[in-house]
């Protein structure tokens, strides 16, 4: 008879058997969630079940941060991880590393869950949208360097705004590594201020092909960008989470380039028109016409002065001039005024010792009355 072992020793032996089993080290299990609980620690505990059995499962906080949807009871899922024994309970369980919805529409479900979550946090709020530069000098293209999208954008910029410098930040835009690379490129562009605006995106494809731009990490990196970001993913019908978070959504990569790049030919035409409007030639031309009209009016007035009516008017003006008091003074007469400026018309209007002003043709004399005769 074998020597007795403790419960702990037996449990440890079984645990080692589980851990050395290649199948149990990495499994993908399909099942329905029940008894789902999320603890304050951030760990997720649930049971996977089907018609014939149940499997206890745990997803620790670090792995749960990658969830793109909110798990709930009754949901059919695919759980990836390893199976081992939990020594305290002596029961085997699935240590889940990745959890995704199962069946048709699983990606759509994950999309809607993440969209609802980020919208509730305010990441789509128009108040956070940054304006695009009017005349960009540098534009960063966060995309695949080998795709058709980058060639299309380079072509559009070359035609519309060749003064702009393009910086290609090469990333993968599909597959498990793509979200991390896109996030790193966005952070690099911001940290080193490499451009005035960023375009991130790719050409069209299936929902699975575009999934990197539905990743929560990419969405949060776009939202955190100090530089304005234009999302240009797929074709016009395609919509991603990146489109909602970005400052501007473009229907295609080419459309993104058209949004950002001013049309140099159009601006040259505007500048030429403005230059013509600012030219002094038009101003002086208008003034010359006004001068011609004034000259014509002056000549007409001179001619009217030479007419019989003009001559009669001149004779009348001469007669009025002859009656002018100034003309009388010019012939040697004078006008006496008291200090209040009232003319002295009679000796009775003054008295001995009063000061008088004597107006002559060329000025005044101050005098005092010494006697009245």
C-alpha positions in Angstrom: 0.0 0.0 0.0 1.3 3.5 -1.0 2.2 6.1 1.6 -0.6 8.5 2.3 -0.3 12.0 0.9 -1.9 15.2 2.1 -4.8 16.8 0.2 -2.5 19.7 -0.7 0.1 17.4 -2.1 -2.4 15.6 -4.2 -3.9 18.8 -5.4 -0.5 20.2 -6.3 0.2 17.0 -8.3 -3.0 17.4 -10.2 -2.2 21.0 -10.8 1.2 20.1 -12.3 -0.5 17.6 -14.6 -2.8 20.3 -15.9 0.1 22.7 -16.5 2.2 20.2 -18.4 -0.7 19.4 -20.7 -0.2 21.2 -24.0 -4.0 21.3 -24.8 -4.9 22.7 -21.4 -2.2 25.3 -21.6 -3.9 27.1 -24.4 -7.6 26.4 -25.1 -10.5 28.2 -26.8 -13.8 27.4 -25.2 -17.3 28.2 -26.4 -20.0 28.6 -23.9 -22.7 30.7 -22.3 -22.0 33.1 -19.4 -23.7 32.7 -16.1 -23.2 34.0 -12.6 -21.1 36.9 -14.0 -19.6 39.1 -11.3 -17.0 41.9 -11.4 -15.3 42.5 -8.1 -13.9 45.9 -6.8 -10.4 44.5 -7.4 -11.1 44.6 -11.2 -11.2 40.8 -11.5 -14.1 39.1 -13.4 -15.6 35.8 -12.2 -18.1 33.8 -14.2 -19.2 30.3 -15.2 -19.2 29.0 -18.8 -21.9 26.4 -19.4 -23.5 24.4 -22.2 -26.2 21.7 -22.1 -24.0 19.2 -20.5 -21.5 20.8 -18.2 -20.1 23.9 -16.5 -16.7 25.5 -16.2 -15.6 27.9 -13.5 -13.7 30.9 -15.0 -11.8 33.9 -13.9 -10.4 36.9 -15.9 -7.9 39.0 -14.0 -7.9 42.8 -14.1 -4.9 43.1 -16.5 -6.6 40.9 -19.1 -10.0 42.4 -18.5 -8.8 45.8 -19.6 -8.7 44.6 -23.2 -12.5 43.8 -23.2 -14.3 45.5 -26.1 -17.8 44.7 -24.8 -19.6 44.3 -21.5 -20.1 40.6 -20.7 -23.4 39.6 -19.1 -25.4 36.4 -18.2 -26.8 34.5 -21.1 -24.3 35.8 -23.6 -22.6 33.3 -25.9 -18.8 33.8 -25.9 -15.4 32.5 -26.9 -13.0 32.3 -24.0 -9.3 31.9 -24.6 -6.9 30.9 -21.8 -5.5 28.0 -19.8 -7.0 25.4 -17.6 -5.5 24.8 -14.2 -6.4 23.9 -10.6 -7.2 26.4 -7.9 -5.6 24.8 -4.9 -7.8 26.4 -2.2 -11.0 24.9 -3.6 -9.4 21.9 -5.3 -11.3 22.7 -8.5 -10.1 23.2 -11.9 -11.0 26.5 -13.7 -10.3 28.5 -16.8 -7.9 31.4 -16.4 -9.3 33.5 -19.2 -7.0 35.8 -21.1 -9.3 36.9 -23.9 -13.1 37.0 -24.2 -15.1 37.8 -27.3 -18.7 37.5 -28.3 -19.5 34.3 -30.3 -21.5 33.8 -33.4 -22.8 36.0 -36.2 -22.8 39.7 -35.3 -20.2 39.3 -32.5 -18.1 42.1 -33.9 -21.1 44.3 -34.4 -22.1 43.7 -30.8 -18.6 44.6 -29.6 -18.7 47.7 -31.7 -22.0 48.9 -30.3 -20.9 48.1 -26.7 -17.7 50.2 -27.1 -19.5 53.0 -28.9 -22.0 53.2 -26.1 -19.3 53.2 -23.5 -17.1 55.9 -25.1 -20.1 58.1 -25.9 -21.2 58.0 -22.3 -17.7 59.2 -21.3 -18.0 62.2 -23.6 -15.3 61.1 -26.1 -17.7 62.0 -29.1 -18.7 65.4 -27.7 -18.4 68.1 -30.4 -17.0 70.5 -27.7 -13.8 68.5 -27.8 -13.3 68.7 -31.6 -10.2 70.7 -32.6 -10.2 72.9 -35.7 -8.0 72.0 -38.7 -5.1 74.3 -39.7 -6.0 76.6 -42.6 -2.7 76.3 -44.4 -0.9 73.2 -43.1 2.8 73.1 -43.4 3.3 69.5 -42.2 0.9 66.6 -42.2 1.6 63.2 -40.5 0.1 60.1 -42.3 -0.4 57.3 -39.7 -1.0 54.4 -42.0 0.6 51.5 -43.8 3.5 52.7 -46.0 2.7 50.0 -48.6 -1.1 50.5 -49.0 -3.0 52.3 -51.8 -4.3 54.7 -49.2 -0.9 56.4 -48.6 -0.3 56.7 -52.4 -3.7 58.3 -52.9 -3.1 60.9 -50.2 0.4 61.7 -51.5 -1.1 62.2 -55.0 -3.8 64.5 -53.7 -1.4 66.7 -51.7 1.0 66.9 -54.6 -1.7 68.2 -56.8 -3.6 70.5 -54.4 -1.0 71.8 -52.0 2.6 70.9 -53.0 4.1 73.3 -50.4 3.0 70.8 -47.6 5.6 68.4 -46.2 4.2 64.9 -45.6 5.6 62.7 -42.8 4.6 59.0 -43.1 4.4 57.2 -39.7 4.5 53.6 -40.8 2.2 51.2 -39.0 0.3 48.0 -39.5 -3.4 48.7 -40.0 -4.7 45.1 -39.7 -4.1 42.3 -37.2 -3.4 42.0 -33.5 -0.3 44.2 -33.6 -2.0 47.0 -35.5 -3.8 48.9 -32.6 -0.6 49.1 -30.5 1.4 50.4 -33.4 -1.2 53.0 -34.3 -1.3 54.2 -30.7 2.5 54.5 -30.5 2.6 56.5 -33.8 -0.1 58.9 -32.5 1.7 59.4 -29.3 5.1 59.9 -31.1 3.6 62.6 -33.4 2.2 64.5 -30.4 5.3 64.1 -28.2 7.7 65.4 -30.9 5.1 67.8 -32.6 6.0 66.5 -36.0 3.0 67.9 -37.8 0.2 70.4 -37.8 -2.4 67.7 -38.3 -2.6 63.9 -38.4 -4.4 61.6 -40.8 -4.9 58.1 -39.6 -6.6 55.4 -41.6 -6.5 52.8 -44.3 -8.3 51.6 -47.4 -11.5 49.7 -47.4 -12.1 46.1 -46.3 -14.3 43.9 -44.2 -15.3 44.7 -40.6 -12.6 42.4 -39.5 -10.0 44.2 -41.7 -11.0 47.5 -40.2 -11.1 46.3 -36.6 -7.9 48.0 -35.5 -9.7 51.3 -35.8 -12.5 50.0 -33.5 -10.0 49.3 -30.8 -10.5 51.2 -27.5 -6.8 51.9 -27.2 -6.8 53.6 -30.6 -9.9 55.6 -29.7 -8.5 56.9 -26.5 -5.2 57.8 -28.2 -7.0 59.9 -30.8 -9.0 61.6 -28.1 -5.9 62.4 -26.1 -4.1 63.9 -29.2 -3.2 67.5 -28.8 -2.8 67.7 -32.6 -6.0 67.6 -34.6 -6.8 64.1 -36.0 -8.7 63.3 -39.2 -10.0 59.7 -39.4 -9.9 58.2 -42.9 -10.9 54.5 -42.7 -12.2 52.5 -45.5 -14.8 53.7 -48.0 -17.7 56.1 -47.5 -20.1 53.5 -46.0 -17.6 52.3 -43.5 -17.9 53.7 -40.0 -15.4 53.0 -37.2 -15.1 54.1 -33.6 -12.1 56.2 -34.7 -14.5 58.2 -36.9 -16.6 59.2 -33.9 -13.6 60.2 -31.7 -11.6 62.0 -34.4 -11.8 65.8 -34.8 -13.0 65.3 -38.4 -14.2 62.2 -40.2 -13.3 61.7 -43.9 -15.1 59.3 -46.2 -11.8 58.0 -47.7 -8.1 58.7 -47.4 -8.2 60.7 -50.6 -11.1 62.8 -49.1 -9.1 63.4 -46.0 -6.3 64.9 -48.1 -8.8 67.1 -49.9 -10.2 68.3 -46.6 -6.8 69.3 -45.3 -5.0 70.5 -48.4 -6.1 73.9 -49.8 -6.4 74.1 -53.6 -3.4 76.1 -54.6 -4.8 77.0 -58.1 -8.0 78.4 -56.5 -5.9 80.5 -54.0 -3.7 81.8 -56.8 -6.8 82.9 -58.6 -8.1 84.6 -55.5 -4.8 86.4 -54.9 -4.8 87.7 -58.5 -8.3 89.0 -58.2 -7.5 90.7 -54.9 -4.4 92.2 -56.4 -6.4 93.7 -59.2 -8.9 95.2 -56.7 -6.1 96.7 -54.7 -4.4 98.2 -57.8 -4.2 102.1 -57.7 -5.0 102.3 -61.4 -8.7 101.9 -60.8 -8.6 104.6 -58.0 -6.8 107.1 -60.2 -9.0 106.4 -63.2 -12.1 107.3 -61.1 -10.4 110.5 -59.8 -9.5 111.5 -63.3 -13.2 111.3 -64.4 -14.2 113.3 -61.4 -11.6 116.0 -62.3 -12.9 116.1 -65.8 -16.4 116.7 -64.6 -15.3 119.5 -62.2 -13.3 121.2 -64.9 -16.3 121.1 -67.2 -18.5 122.7 -64.5 -15.9 125.4 -63.9 -15.7 126.3 -67.6 -19.5 126.5 -67.8 -19.6 128.8 -64.8 -17.0 131.1 -66.5 -18.9 131.2 -69.7 -22.1 132.1 -67.8 -20.2 135.0 -66.2 -19.4 136.4 -69.7 -23.1 136.4 -70.7 -25.4 139.6 -70.6 -26.8 138.5 -67.3 -23.3 137.9 -66.0 -22.4 141.5 -67.1 -25.4 143.0 -65.4 -24.5 141.1 -62.2 -21.0 142.5 -62.3 -22.3 146.1 -62.6 -24.6 145.6 -59.7 -21.7 144.2 -57.6 -19.6 147.3 -58.5 -22.3 149.7 -57.3 -22.7 147.8 -54.1 -18.9 148.0 -53.6 -19.0 151.8 -54.1 -21.5 152.1 -51.2 -19.3 150.1 -48.9 -18.3 151.9 -45.6 -14.7 150.8 -46.3 -14.7 152.7 -49.6 -15.8 155.9 -47.6 -13.0 155.4 -45.1 -10.6 155.0 -48.0 -11.4 158.5 -49.2 -10.2 160.1 -45.9 -13.3 159.9 -43.6 -13.3 158.3 -40.1 -15.8 156.7 -37.8 -15.8 157.4 -34.0 -17.0 154.6 -31.6 -17.2 154.6 -27.9 -15.6 151.8 -25.9 -18.7 149.7 -26.2 -18.4 149.8 -30.0 -21.4 152.1 -30.6 -20.9 154.7 -33.3 -20.8 158.4 -32.1 -23.2 160.2 -34.5 -23.6 163.4 -32.4 -21.6 165.5 -29.9 -24.4 164.7 -27.5 -23.4 161.0 -27.7 -20.2 161.7 -25.8 -18.8 163.6 -22.9 -15.5 165.3 -21.8 -12.8 162.8 -20.8 -14.5 159.8 -22.6 -12.3 157.5 -24.5 -13.2 157.0 -28.2 -12.0 154.6 -30.9 -11.4 156.3 -34.2 -11.7 153.8 -37.1 -9.7 154.7 -40.2 -9.3 152.7 -43.4 -6.2 151.0 -42.2 -6.8 150.7 -38.4 -7.9 152.4 -35.1 -6.8 155.4 -33.1 -7.4 155.8 -29.3 -8.4 159.3 -28.4 -9.9 161.2 -25.4 -12.6 164.0 -25.6 -10.9 167.2 -24.4 -13.8 169.5 -25.2 -17.2 169.6 -27.0 -17.9 172.6 -29.4 
